[in-house]
Structure formats: structure tokens, C-alpha cells
Amino acid sequence: MIDLTDVVAAIITLLCALISAFLIPYLKAKFDTEKLAKIQTWVNAAVEAAEMIYKGAGRGEEKKAYVKACLEAHGYALDVDEIENLIESAVYDLNFIRVENDETEISEADNPEA
């Protein structure tokens, strides 16, 4: 009978190497992307809520503190720079949507038949 122990051991070693080289990094990247998407969703919701709660200009620090508190309440402890970047991105998106809505309302007012 032929001893296949060495062949089986080599195949198992090769499979472990492939899993370590390709599958684990892929899964880490996928979960990091999903986690970032969830965080971005919470940031967007918190920014919109802060805009509604703290109306008026000059209240940016209060709004940022509110968003940071919301993130911490949901268990997201991030680096200060990461949080700042996510908040700024959400504010930019919110302002961009507002500008688009204003332009749509203006164009509808200019052309009421459309």
C-alpha cells in the first residue's frame, strides 16, 4: 500500500497558506468596509438630527459634540481625525442635497408646466 501521509500533509499546508494569503485579507477588508458603511450611516443620521436640533449659524461645535456623543452611544469609538472627516463629509453631502433641491425648486418655478 502507498503511504499518502506526506501528500495529504502537503495539500493541507497549501490550503492553509492559500487561506492565510487570500481569504483572511478579503474577509477583513469586507468587514471593514461594512463597518465603515454602518458608521457613515450613523454619522449622516446624527448630522441631520444635529442640524434640526441646533438651528442657526455659529453652533458648529455643539453640532459636532452631538454627533460624537451619538457615535459613542452606539459603540463607535474612532480616532478624532476620522470622526472629523466623516462629519465633514456628511455635512458636505447634506449641503449638496440642499443646493440640488433649491435648484430643482427654482427650475420648477421658472417652468411650471414641466
N, CA, C and O atoms as a printed pandas DataFrame, in Angstrom:
     atom_number atom_name residue_name chain_id  residue_number  x_coord  y_coord  z_coord
0              1         N          MET        A               1    0.842   -1.159    0.000
1              2        CA          MET        A               1    0.000    0.000    0.000
2              3         C          MET        A               1    0.900    1.239    0.000
3              4         O          MET        A               1    1.978    1.250    0.594
4              5         N          ILE        A               2    0.423    2.275   -0.682
5              6        CA          ILE        A               2    1.188    3.511   -0.813
6              7         C          ILE        A               2    0.858    4.429    0.370
7              8         O          ILE        A               2   -0.303    4.582    0.749
8              9         N          ASP        A               3    1.905    5.034    0.943
9             10        CA          ASP        A               3    1.719    5.944    2.072
10            11         C          ASP        A               3    1.473    7.355    1.535
11            12         O          ASP        A               3    2.375    7.964    0.961
12            13         N          LEU        A               4    0.267    7.872    1.716
13            14        CA          LEU        A               4   -0.122    9.196    1.218
14            15         C          LEU        A               4   -0.066   10.279    2.296
15            16         O          LEU        A               4   -0.560   11.387    2.083
16            17         N          THR        A               5    0.511    9.981    3.413
17            18        CA          THR        A               5    0.558   10.927    4.518
18            19         C          THR        A               5    1.267   12.212    4.119
19            20         O          THR        A               5    0.789   13.303    4.429
20            21         N          ASP        A               6    2.397   12.099    3.438
21            22        CA          ASP        A               6    3.148   13.288    3.029
22            23         C          ASP        A               6    2.362   14.119    2.016
23            24         O          ASP        A               6    2.409   15.348    2.069
24            25         N          VAL        A               7    1.653   13.485    1.110
25            26        CA          VAL        A               7    0.862   14.199    0.103
26            27         C          VAL        A               7   -0.293   14.935    0.773
27            28         O          VAL        A               7   -0.547   16.099    0.464
28            29         N          VAL        A               8   -0.983   14.278    1.675
29            30        CA          VAL        A               8   -2.100   14.900    2.388
30            31         C          VAL        A               8   -1.597   16.072    3.241
31            32         O          VAL        A               8   -2.235   17.124    3.284
32            33         N          ALA        A               9   -0.472   15.895    3.908
33            34        CA          ALA        A               9    0.103   16.975    4.713
34            35         C          ALA        A               9    0.480   18.165    3.836
35            36         O          ALA        A               9    0.286   19.315    4.232
36            37         N          ALA        A              10    1.017   17.896    2.654
37            38        CA          ALA        A              10    1.390   18.979    1.734
38            39         C          ALA        A              10    0.151   19.722    1.230
39            40         O          ALA        A              10    0.170   20.946    1.107
40            41         N          ILE        A              11   -0.900   19.003    0.946
41            42        CA          ILE        A              11   -2.147   19.619    0.471
42            43         C          ILE        A              11   -2.766   20.474    1.580
43            44         O          ILE        A              11   -3.228   21.583    1.314
44            45         N          ILE        A              12   -2.779   19.981    2.795
45            46        CA          ILE        A              12   -3.322   20.750    3.921
46            47         C          ILE        A              12   -2.488   22.007    4.144
47            48         O          ILE        A              12   -3.037   23.082    4.388
48            49         N          THR        A              13   -1.176   21.878    4.060
49            50        CA          THR        A              13   -0.296   23.041    4.215
50            51         C          THR        A              13   -0.565   24.073    3.131
51            52         O          THR        A              13   -0.610   25.273    3.402
52            53         N          LEU        A              14   -0.742   23.602    1.901
53            54        CA          LEU        A              14   -1.030   24.504    0.781
54            55         C          LEU        A              14   -2.368   25.213    0.984
55            56         O          LEU        A              14   -2.470   26.417    0.746
56            57         N          LEU        A              15   -3.388   24.485    1.417
57            58        CA          LEU        A              15   -4.694   25.096    1.676
58            59         C          LEU        A              15   -4.616   26.142    2.789
59            60         O          LEU        A              15   -5.222   27.207    2.677
60            61         N          CYS        A              16   -3.895   25.854    3.834
61            62        CA          CYS        A              16   -3.738   26.832    4.926
62            63         C          CYS        A              16   -3.020   28.087    4.435
63            64         O          CYS        A              16   -3.372   29.200    4.824
64            65         N          ALA        A              17   -2.025   27.906    3.588
65            66        CA          ALA        A              17   -1.296   29.053    3.052
66            67         C          ALA        A              17   -2.198   29.900    2.160
67            68         O          ALA        A              17   -2.152   31.128    2.222
68            69         N          LEU        A              18   -3.010   29.259    1.339
69            70        CA          LEU        A              18   -3.925   29.995    0.461
70            71         C          LEU        A              18   -4.980   30.746    1.264
71            72         O          LEU        A              18   -5.314   31.888    0.947
72            73         N          ILE        A              19   -5.500   30.106    2.297
73            74        CA          ILE        A              19   -6.494   30.771    3.144
74            75         C          ILE        A              19   -5.865   31.974    3.831
75            76         O          ILE        A              19   -6.469   33.046    3.887
76            77         N          SER        A              20   -4.661   31.804    4.350
77            78        CA          SER        A              20   -3.980   32.913    5.023
78            79         C          SER        A              20   -3.647   34.048    4.065
79            80         O          SER        A              20   -3.720   35.221    4.431
80            81         N          ALA        A              21   -3.283   33.699    2.846
81            82        CA          ALA        A              21   -2.846   34.719    1.887
82            83         C          ALA        A              21   -4.004   35.461    1.239
83            84         O          ALA        A              21   -3.888   36.655    0.961
84            85         N          PHE        A              22   -5.118   34.780    0.994
85            86        CA          PHE        A              22   -6.183   35.404    0.208
86            87         C          PHE        A              22   -7.506   35.578    0.965
87            88         O          PHE        A              22   -8.083   36.665    0.941
88            89         N          LEU        A              23   -7.978   34.564    1.613
89            90        CA          LEU        A              23   -9.304   34.607    2.220
90            91         C          LEU        A              23   -9.358   35.531    3.438
91            92         O          LEU        A              23  -10.283   36.334    3.560
92            93         N          ILE        A              24   -8.406   35.430    4.315
93            94        CA          ILE        A              24   -8.425   36.253    5.532
94            95         C          ILE        A              24   -8.335   37.748    5.199
95            96         O          ILE        A              24   -9.132   38.522    5.729
96            97         N          PRO        A              25   -7.395   38.192    4.340
97            98        CA          PRO        A              25   -7.381   39.625    3.986
98            99         C          PRO        A              25   -8.669   40.083    3.300
99           100         O          PRO        A              25   -9.123   41.206    3.523
100          101         N          TYR        A              26   -9.256   39.228    2.472
101          102        CA          TYR        A              26  -10.508   39.575    1.800
102          103         C          TYR        A              26  -11.628   39.785    2.816
103          104         O          TYR        A              26  -12.378   40.757    2.730
104          105         N          LEU        A              27  -11.735   38.881    3.765
105          106        CA          LEU        A              27  -12.784   38.992    4.777
106          107         C          LEU        A              27  -12.571   40.215    5.672
107          108         O          LEU        A              27  -13.531   40.898    6.029
108          109         N          LYS        A              28  -11.324   40.490    6.031
109          110        CA          LYS        A              28  -11.039   41.680    6.842
110          111         C          LYS        A              28  -11.436   42.945    6.097
111          112         O          LYS        A              28  -12.052   43.841    6.674
112          113         N          ALA        A              29  -11.088   43.022    4.822
113          114        CA          ALA        A              29  -11.437   44.208    4.029
114          115         C          ALA        A              29  -12.946   44.339    3.895
115          116         O          ALA        A              29  -13.481   45.445    3.971
116          117         N          LYS        A              30  -13.637   43.225    3.696
117          118        CA          LYS        A              30  -15.085   43.259    3.542
118          119         C          LYS        A              30  -15.755   43.740    4.827
119          120         O          LYS        A              30  -16.651   44.583    4.782
120          121         N          PHE        A              31  -15.329   43.214    5.959
121          122        CA          PHE        A              31  -15.942   43.616    7.216
122          123         C          PHE        A              31  -15.597   45.058    7.566
123          124         O          PHE        A              31  -16.432   45.768    8.126
124          125         N          ASP        A              32  -14.381   45.507    7.247
125          126        CA          ASP        A              32  -14.022   46.900    7.493
126          127         C          ASP        A              32  -14.868   47.829    6.635
127          128         O          ASP        A              32  -15.281   48.893    7.097
128          129         N          THR        A              33  -15.129   47.443    5.395
129          130        CA          THR        A              33  -15.960   48.245    4.502
130          131         C          THR        A              33  -17.396   48.312    5.019
131          132         O          THR        A              33  -18.015   49.376    5.012
132          133         N          GLU        A              34  -17.917   47.181    5.464
133          134        CA          GLU        A              34  -19.280   47.151    6.004
134          135         C          GLU        A              34  -19.371   47.987    7.283
135          136         O          GLU        A              34  -20.347   48.710    7.486
136          137         N          LYS        A              35  -18.359   47.889    8.141
137          138        CA          LYS        A              35  -18.362   48.664    9.376
138          139         C          LYS        A              35  -18.308   50.159    9.061
139          140         O          LYS        A              35  -19.007   50.953    9.690
140          141         N          LEU        A              36  -17.480   50.541    8.089
141          142        CA          LEU        A              36  -17.385   51.945    7.712
142          143         C          LEU        A              36  -18.712   52.442    7.145
143          144         O          LEU        A              36  -19.115   53.574    7.413
144          145         N          ALA        A              37  -19.391   51.606    6.364
145          146        CA          ALA        A              37  -20.695   51.997    5.818
146          147         C          ALA        A              37  -21.717   52.205    6.939
147          148         O          ALA        A              37  -22.515   53.142    6.885
148          149         N          LYS        A              38  -21.696   51.336    7.953
149          150        CA          LYS        A              38  -22.613   51.500    9.087
150          151         C          LYS        A              38  -22.300   52.779    9.854
151          152         O          LYS        A              38  -23.202   53.519   10.247
152          153         N          ILE        A              39  -21.008   53.027   10.060
153          154        CA          ILE        A              39  -20.613   54.242   10.770
154          155         C          ILE        A              39  -21.051   55.471    9.986
155          156         O          ILE        A              39  -21.554   56.433   10.566
156          157         N          GLN        A              40  -20.860   55.443    8.666
157          158        CA          GLN        A              40  -21.242   56.580    7.834
158          159         C          GLN        A              40  -22.751   56.810    7.899
159          160         O          GLN        A              40  -23.200   57.956    7.901
160          161         N          THR        A              41  -23.527   55.745    7.952
161          162        CA          THR        A              41  -24.979   55.876    8.085
162          163         C          THR        A              41  -25.342   56.553    9.406
163          164         O          THR        A              41  -26.193   57.442    9.433
164          165         N          TRP        A              42  -24.699   56.136   10.506
165          166        CA          TRP        A              42  -24.963   56.757   11.803
166          167         C          TRP        A              42  -24.531   58.218   11.811
167          168         O          TRP        A              42  -25.215   59.071   12.376
168          169         N          VAL        A              43  -23.383   58.506   11.177
169          170        CA          VAL        A              43  -22.914   59.894   11.125
170          171         C          VAL        A              43  -23.903   60.757   10.350
171          172         O          VAL        A              43  -24.244   61.859   10.780
172          173         N          ASN        A              44  -24.361   60.254    9.208
173          174        CA          ASN        A              44  -25.324   61.027    8.411
174          175         C          ASN        A              44  -26.598   61.308    9.207
175          176         O          ASN        A              44  -27.108   62.428    9.199
176          177         N          ALA        A              45  -27.102   60.292    9.887
177          178        CA          ALA        A              45  -28.322   60.478   10.684
178          179         C          ALA        A              45  -28.081   61.473   11.822
179          180         O          ALA        A              45  -28.927   62.325   12.094
180          181         N          ALA        A              46  -26.939   61.364   12.477
181          182        CA          ALA        A              46  -26.644   62.264   13.593
182          183         C          ALA        A              46  -26.446   63.701   13.122
183          184         O          ALA        A              46  -26.862   64.640   13.800
184          185         N          VAL        A              47  -25.809   63.875   11.955
185          186        CA          VAL        A              47  -25.611   65.227   11.413
186          187         C          VAL        A              47  -26.955   65.849   11.067
187          188         O          VAL        A              47  -27.192   67.019   11.367
188          189         N          GLU        A              48  -27.827   65.084   10.444
189          190        CA          GLU        A              48  -29.151   65.612   10.112
190          191         C          GLU        A              48  -29.926   65.974   11.380
191          192         O          GLU        A              48  -30.605   66.999   11.426
192          193         N          ALA        A              49  -29.821   65.130   12.403
193          194        CA          ALA        A              49  -30.507   65.425   13.668
194          195         C          ALA        A              49  -29.917   66.676   14.318
195          196         O          ALA        A              49  -30.654   67.516   14.833
196          197         N          ALA        A              50  -28.599   66.798   14.293
197          198        CA          ALA        A              50  -27.951   67.971   14.889
198          199         C          ALA        A              50  -28.356   69.246   14.155
199          200         O          ALA        A              50  -28.544   70.292   14.777
200          201         N          GLU        A              51  -28.490   69.156   12.834
201          202        CA          GLU        A              51  -28.919   70.324   12.050
202          203         C          GLU        A              51  -30.334   70.744   12.440
203          204         O          GLU        A              51  -30.656   71.932   12.426
204          205         N          MET        A              52  -31.165   69.789   12.783
205          206        CA          MET        A              52  -32.538   70.115   13.168
206          207         C          MET        A              52  -32.606   70.617   14.613
207          208         O          MET        A              52  -33.402   71.502   14.927
208          209         N          ILE        A              53  -31.778   70.057   15.481
209          210        CA          ILE        A              53  -31.815   70.438   16.894
210          211         C          ILE        A              53  -31.169   71.791   17.129
211          212         O          ILE        A              53  -31.734   72.653   17.801
212          213         N          TYR        A              54  -29.978   71.969   16.568
213          214        CA          TYR        A              54  -29.210   73.196   16.786
214          215         C          TYR        A              54  -29.312   74.085   15.555
215          216         O          TYR        A              54  -28.423   74.070   14.704
216          217         N          LYS        A              55  -30.363   74.841   15.457
217          218        CA          LYS        A              55  -30.587   75.705   14.307
218          219         C          LYS        A              55  -29.772   76.987   14.447
219          220         O          LYS        A              55  -29.517   77.469   15.551
220          221         N          GLY        A              56  -29.372   77.523   13.296
221          222        CA          GLY        A              56  -28.667   78.797   13.291
222          223         C          GLY        A              56  -27.182   78.626   13.057
223          224         O          GLY        A              56  -26.615   77.551   13.248
224          225         N          ALA        A              57  -26.574   79.718   12.638
225          226        CA          ALA        A              57  -25.142   79.723   12.349
226          227         C          ALA        A              57  -24.341   79.850   13.637
227          228         O          ALA        A              57  -24.851   80.323   14.653
228          229         N          GLY        A              58  -23.091   79.426   13.589
229          230        CA          GLY        A              58  -22.206   79.572   14.728
230          231         C          GLY        A              58  -22.358   78.510   15.797
231          232         O          GLY        A              58  -21.825   78.665   16.896
232          233         N          ARG        A              59  -23.069   77.441   15.503
233          234        CA          ARG        A              59  -23.290   76.394   16.502
234          235         C          ARG        A              59  -22.629   75.081   16.080
235          236         O          ARG        A              59  -23.047   73.995   16.482
236          237         N          GLY        A              60  -21.590   75.211   15.262
237          238        CA          GLY        A              60  -20.913   74.029   14.726
238          239         C          GLY        A              60  -20.308   73.129   15.785
239          240         O          GLY        A              60  -20.375   71.904   15.678
240          241         N          GLU        A              61  -19.719   73.730   16.806
241          242        CA          GLU        A              61  -19.108   72.917   17.867
242          243         C          GLU        A              61  -20.158   72.120   18.638
243          244         O          GLU        A              61  -19.914   70.972   19.010
244          245         N          GLU        A              62  -21.315   72.718   18.879
245          246        CA          GLU        A              62  -22.396   71.997   19.551
246          247         C          GLU        A              62  -22.867   70.833   18.683
247          248         O          GLU        A              62  -23.142   69.743   19.185
248          249         N          LYS        A              63  -22.957   71.073   17.384
249          250        CA          LYS        A              63  -23.399   70.025   16.469
250          251         C          LYS        A              63  -22.393   68.879   16.437
251          252         O          LYS        A              63  -22.776   67.710   16.473
252          253         N          LYS        A              64  -21.090   69.219   16.369
253          254        CA          LYS        A              64  -20.061   68.178   16.356
254          255         C          LYS        A              64  -20.088   67.369   17.648
255          256         O          LYS        A              64  -19.966   66.144   17.624
256          257         N          ALA        A              65  -20.248   68.053   18.768
257          258        CA          ALA        A              65  -20.305   67.352   20.055
258          259         C          ALA        A              65  -21.500   66.402   20.099
259          260         O          ALA        A              65  -21.398   65.298   20.633
260          261         N          TYR        A              66  -22.624   66.827   19.541
261          262        CA          TYR        A              66  -23.818   65.980   19.497
262          263         C          TYR        A              66  -23.555   64.727   18.655
263          264         O          TYR        A              66  -23.900   63.616   19.060
264          265         N          VAL        A              67  -22.938   64.915   17.477
265          266        CA          VAL        A              67  -22.651   63.776   16.592
266          267         C          VAL        A              67  -21.676   62.817   17.269
267          268         O          VAL        A              67  -21.874   61.602   17.228
268          269         N          LYS        A              68  -20.639   63.346   17.883
269          270        CA          LYS        A              68  -19.670   62.489   18.574
270          271         C          LYS        A              68  -20.340   61.710   19.697
271          272         O          LYS        A              68  -20.055   60.528   19.890
272          273         N          ALA        A              69  -21.223   62.362   20.435
273          274        CA          ALA        A              69  -21.942   61.684   21.527
274          275         C          ALA        A              69  -22.833   60.571   20.977
275          276         O          ALA        A              69  -22.935   59.501   21.577
276          277         N          CYS        A              70  -23.475   60.822   19.839
277          278        CA          CYS        A              70  -24.317   59.784   19.221
278          279         C          CYS        A              70  -23.486   58.580   18.813
279          280         O          CYS        A              70  -23.890   57.439   19.037
280          281         N          LEU        A              71  -22.330   58.827   18.217
281          282        CA          LEU        A              71  -21.464   57.722   17.799
282          283         C          LEU        A              71  -20.987   56.919   19.008
283          284         O          LEU        A              71  -20.994   55.688   18.986
284          285         N          GLU        A              72  -20.578   57.613   20.048
285          286        CA          GLU        A              72  -20.126   56.916   21.250
286          287         C          GLU        A              72  -21.269   56.132   21.894
287          288         O          GLU        A              72  -21.048   55.044   22.427
288          289         N          ALA        A              73  -22.477   56.667   21.849
289          290        CA          ALA        A              73  -23.631   55.978   22.421
290          291         C          ALA        A              73  -23.934   54.677   21.683
291          292         O          ALA        A              73  -24.479   53.737   22.262
292          293         N          HIS        A              74  -23.578   54.633   20.403
293          294        CA          HIS        A              74  -23.818   53.419   19.617
294          295         C          HIS        A              74  -22.577   52.529   19.557
295          296         O          HIS        A              74  -22.545   51.562   18.795
296          297         N          GLY        A              75  -21.563   52.849   20.350
297          298        CA          GLY        A              75  -20.402   51.972   20.470
298          299         C          GLY        A              75  -19.326   52.178   19.429
299          300         O          GLY        A              75  -18.496   51.290   19.237
300          301         N          TYR        A              76  -19.304   53.301   18.754
301          302        CA          TYR        A              76  -18.277   53.565   17.750
302          303         C          TYR        A              76  -17.240   54.511   18.336
303          304         O          TYR        A              76  -17.463   55.718   18.425
304          305         N          ALA        A              77  -16.118   53.953   18.731
305          306        CA          ALA        A              77  -15.021   54.757   19.262
306          307         C          ALA        A              77  -13.966   54.870   18.164
307          308         O          ALA        A              77  -13.245   53.913   17.883
308          309         N          LEU        A              78  -13.885   56.039   17.554
309          310        CA          LEU        A              78  -12.957   56.250   16.446
310          311         C          LEU        A              78  -11.938   57.314   16.803
311          312         O          LEU        A              78  -12.083   58.046   17.782
312          313         N          ASP        A              79  -10.914   57.376   15.988
313          314        CA          ASP        A              79   -9.908   58.427   16.097
314          315         C          ASP        A              79  -10.587   59.777   15.846
315          316         O          ASP        A              79  -11.520   59.866   15.047
316          317         N          VAL        A              80  -10.121   60.819   16.524
317          318        CA          VAL        A              80  -10.727   62.146   16.403
318          319         C          VAL        A              80  -10.699   62.627   14.949
319          320         O          VAL        A              80  -11.678   63.196   14.467
320          321         N          ASP        A              81   -9.587   62.403   14.253
321          322        CA          ASP        A              81   -9.491   62.830   12.857
322          323         C          ASP        A              81  -10.476   62.079   11.968
323          324         O          ASP        A              81  -11.073   62.666   11.065
324          325         N          GLU        A              82  -10.648   60.777   12.223
325          326        CA          GLU        A              82  -11.614   60.004   11.438
326          327         C          GLU        A              82  -13.023   60.543   11.636
327          328         O          GLU        A              82  -13.779   60.703   10.678
328          329         N          ILE        A              83  -13.368   60.820   12.887
329          330        CA          ILE        A              83  -14.699   61.355   13.184
330          331         C          ILE        A              83  -14.888   62.703   12.500
331          332         O          ILE        A              83  -15.932   62.953   11.898
332          333         N          GLU        A              84  -13.888   63.570   12.589
333          334        CA          GLU        A              84  -13.975   64.892   11.962
334          335         C          GLU        A              84  -14.193   64.751   10.458
335          336         O          GLU        A              84  -15.027   65.451    9.883
336          337         N          ASN        A              85  -13.450   63.853    9.821
337          338        CA          ASN        A              85  -13.588   63.664    8.374
338          339         C          ASN        A              85  -14.966   63.124    8.002
339          340         O          ASN        A              85  -15.565   63.570    7.023
340          341         N          LEU        A              86  -15.466   62.174    8.773
341          342        CA          LEU        A              86  -16.795   61.628    8.497
342          343         C          LEU        A              86  -17.872   62.689    8.680
343          344         O          LEU        A              86  -18.812   62.770    7.888
344          345         N          ILE        A              87  -17.735   63.499    9.721
345          346        CA          ILE        A              87  -18.725   64.557    9.958
346          347         C          ILE        A              87  -18.686   65.582    8.834
347          348         O          ILE        A              87  -19.732   65.980    8.320
348          349         N          GLU        A              88  -17.494   66.010    8.451
349          350        CA          GLU        A              88  -17.375   66.989    7.367
350          351         C          GLU        A              88  -17.947   66.440    6.063
351          352         O          GLU        A              88  -18.590   67.167    5.306
352          353         N          SER        A              89  -17.713   65.167    5.808
353          354        CA          SER        A              89  -18.266   64.533    4.612
354          355         C          SER        A              89  -19.789   64.533    4.650
355          356         O          SER        A              89  -20.439   64.829    3.647
356          357         N          ALA        A              90  -20.355   64.201    5.803
357          358        CA          ALA        A              90  -21.816   64.174    5.938
358          359         C          ALA        A              90  -22.407   65.573    5.793
359          360         O          ALA        A              90  -23.453   65.745    5.167
360          361         N          VAL        A              91  -21.744   66.565    6.365
361          362        CA          VAL        A              91  -22.225   67.952    6.238
362          363         C          VAL        A              91  -22.160   68.396    4.791
363          364         O          VAL        A              91  -23.083   69.042    4.293
364          365         N          TYR        A              92  -21.068   68.051    4.108
365          366        CA          TYR        A              92  -20.943   68.402    2.686
366          367         C          TYR        A              92  -22.073   67.760    1.879
367          368         O          TYR        A              92  -22.707   68.421    1.057
368          369         N          ASP        A              93  -22.319   66.475    2.117
369          370        CA          ASP        A              93  -23.393   65.782    1.396
370          371         C          ASP        A              93  -24.750   66.429    1.676
371          372         O          ASP        A              93  -25.552   66.622    0.763
372          373         N          LEU        A              94  -24.999   66.761    2.939
373          374        CA          LEU        A              94  -26.264   67.375    3.312
374          375         C          LEU        A              94  -26.433   68.729    2.627
375          376         O          LEU        A              94  -27.507   69.035    2.109
376          377         N          ASN        A              95  -25.383   69.533    2.622
377          378        CA          ASN        A              95  -25.438   70.840    1.955
378          379         C          ASN        A              95  -25.593   70.681    0.444
379          380         O          ASN        A              95  -26.299   71.467   -0.188
380          381         N          PHE        A              96  -24.949   69.683   -0.138
381          382        CA          PHE        A              96  -25.057   69.428   -1.568
382          383         C          PHE        A              96  -26.493   69.061   -1.940
383          384         O          PHE        A              96  -27.013   69.519   -2.958
384          385         N          ILE        A              97  -27.125   68.240   -1.117
385          386        CA          ILE        A              97  -28.521   67.855   -1.361
386          387         C          ILE        A              97  -29.433   69.072   -1.261
387          388         O          ILE        A              97  -30.358   69.236   -2.057
388          389         N          ARG        A              98  -29.164   69.917   -0.279
389          390        CA          ARG        A              98  -29.973   71.130   -0.132
390          391         C          ARG        A              98  -29.845   72.036   -1.357
391          392         O          ARG        A              98  -30.844   72.578   -1.830
392          393         N          VAL        A              99  -28.634   72.205   -1.870
393          394        CA          VAL        A              99  -28.413   73.051   -3.053
394          395         C          VAL        A              99  -29.145   72.460   -4.248
395          396         O          VAL        A              99  -29.785   73.185   -5.009
396          397         N          GLU        A             100  -29.051   71.127   -4.418
397          398        CA          GLU        A             100  -29.754   70.482   -5.529
398          399         C          GLU        A             100  -31.262   70.685   -5.407
399          400         O          GLU        A             100  -31.930   70.955   -6.404
400          401         N          ASN        A             101  -31.800   70.557   -4.204
401          402        CA          ASN        A             101  -33.240   70.749   -4.000
402          403         C          ASN        A             101  -33.647   72.185   -4.293
403          404         O          ASN        A             101  -34.700   72.423   -4.886
404          405         N          ASP        A             102  -32.818   73.146   -3.880
405          406        CA          ASP        A             102  -33.108   74.553   -4.161
406          407         C          ASP        A             102  -33.105   74.823   -5.661
407          408         O          ASP        A             102  -33.963   75.549   -6.164
408          409         N          GLU        A             103  -32.137   74.239   -6.380
409          410        CA          GLU        A             103  -32.073   74.431   -7.830
410          411         C          GLU        A             103  -33.278   73.796   -8.519
411          412         O          GLU        A             103  -33.796   74.346   -9.491
412          413         N          THR        A             104  -33.724   72.654   -8.028
413          414        CA          THR        A             104  -34.894   71.988   -8.599
414          415         C          THR        A             104  -36.140   72.840   -8.385
415          416         O          THR        A             104  -36.967   72.980   -9.286
416          417         N          GLU        A             105  -36.269   73.408   -7.183
417          418        CA          GLU        A             105  -37.425   74.256   -6.894
418          419         C          GLU        A             105  -37.406   75.512   -7.765
419          420         O          GLU        A             105  -38.457   75.962   -8.221
420          421         N          ILE        A             106  -36.234   76.075   -7.995
421          422        CA          ILE        A             106  -36.122   77.268   -8.841
422          423         C          ILE        A             106  -36.492   76.930  -10.275
423          424         O          ILE        A             106  -37.221   77.683  -10.920
424          425         N          SER        A             107  -35.991   75.792  -10.787
425          426        CA          SER        A             107  -36.301   75.439  -12.170
426          427         C          SER        A             107  -37.781   75.099  -12.340
427          428         O          SER        A             107  -38.353   75.366  -13.396
428          429         N          GLU        A             108  -38.406   74.518  -11.323
429          430        CA          GLU        A             108  -39.828   74.221  -11.394
430          431         C          GLU        A             108  -40.647   75.520  -11.345
431          432         O          GLU        A             108  -41.694   75.628  -11.983
432          433         N          ALA        A             109  -40.156   76.495  -10.587
433          434        CA          ALA        A             109  -40.856   77.794  -10.513
434          435         C          ALA        A             109  -40.731   78.538  -11.831
435          436         O          ALA        A             109  -41.668   79.235  -12.220
436          437         N          ASP        A             110  -39.616   78.421  -12.531
437          438        CA          ASP        A             110  -39.424   79.085  -13.822
438          439         C          ASP        A             110  -40.249   78.418  -14.917
439          440         O          ASP        A             110  -40.684   79.082  -15.857
440          441         N          ASN        A             111  -40.467   77.098  -14.800
441          442        CA          ASN        A             111  -41.182   76.354  -15.819
442          443         C          ASN        A             111  -42.271   75.528  -15.135
443          444         O          ASN        A             111  -42.069   74.338  -14.897
444          445         N          PRO        A             112  -43.412   76.125  -14.816
445          446        CA          PRO        A             112  -44.432   75.394  -14.050
446          447         C          PRO        A             112  -45.073   74.264  -14.831
447          448         O          PRO        A             112  -45.711   73.408  -14.219
448          449         N          GLU        A             113  -44.942   74.213  -16.146
449          450        CA          GLU        A             113  -45.568   73.156  -16.950
450          451         C          GLU        A             113  -44.776   71.869  -16.895
451          452         O          GLU        A             113  -45.315   70.811  -17.221
452          453         N          ALA        A             114  -43.529   71.916  -16.498
453          454        CA          ALA        A             114  -42.670   70.725  -16.513
454          455         C          ALA        A             114  -43.026   69.759  -15.441
455          456         O          ALA        A             114  -42.396   68.708  -15.322
